[in-house]
Amino acid sequence: MYAALWRALPGPWPVRLLIVLVLLAAVAYLLVFHVYPWVMQEFFPTPDPVLDAHRSALPGGPA
């Protein structure tokens, strides 16, 4: 698969290498700044300390 991708890229090998590095940087950027935060927010919600403090201050709330 990687050999087919390498052959599909235009230019000599330094240009191909530059294109591959730019593509890898773009994929890393999208994952770190868009995909991972969405996954963490969607599937692993973090507790809000302000709401937890307010909830524990209510009568009958957790001690």
PERAGI-V393803 format. One record per residue. N is the residue number from 1. RES is the residue in one letter. SS is DSSP state (@ for helix, = for strand, . for the rest). PHI is phi in radians with two decimals (999 if undefined). Layout:
# PERAGI-V393803
[[N RES SS PHI] [N RES SS PHI]]
This chain:
# PERAGI-V393803
[[1 M . 999] [2 Y @ -1.18] [3 A @ -1.15] [4 A @ -1.14] [5 L @ -1.11] [6 W @ -1.09] [7 R @ -1.23] [8 A @ -1.36] [9 L . -1.31] [10 P . -1.45] [11 G . 1.59] [12 P . -1.27] [13 W @ -1.09] [14 P @ -1.13] [15 V @ -1.21] [16 R @ -1.07] [17 L @ -1.08] [18 L @ -1.08] [19 I @ -1.08] [20 V @ -1.12] [21 L @ -1.15] [22 V @ -1.14] [23 L @ -1.10] [24 L @ -1.12] [25 A @ -1.12] [26 A @ -1.16] [27 V @ -1.13] [28 A @ -1.09] [29 Y @ -1.06] [30 L @ -1.08] [31 L @ -1.14] [32 V @ -1.22] [33 F @ -1.75] [34 H @ -2.23] [35 V @ -1.33] [36 Y @ -1.06] [37 P @ -1.07] [38 W @ -1.13] [39 V @ -1.11] [40 M @ -1.12] [41 Q @ -1.22] [42 E @ -1.31] [43 F @ -1.86] [44 F . -2.29] [45 P . -1.15] [46 T . -1.57] [47 P . -1.22] [48 D . -1.57] [49 P @ -1.10] [50 V @ -1.19] [51 L @ -1.17] [52 D @ -1.14] [53 A @ -1.16] [54 H @ -1.17] [55 R @ -1.14] [56 S @ -1.28] [57 A @ -1.43] [58 L . -1.26] [59 P . -1.08] [60 G . 1.45] [61 G . -1.40] [62 P . -1.10] [63 A . -1.45]]
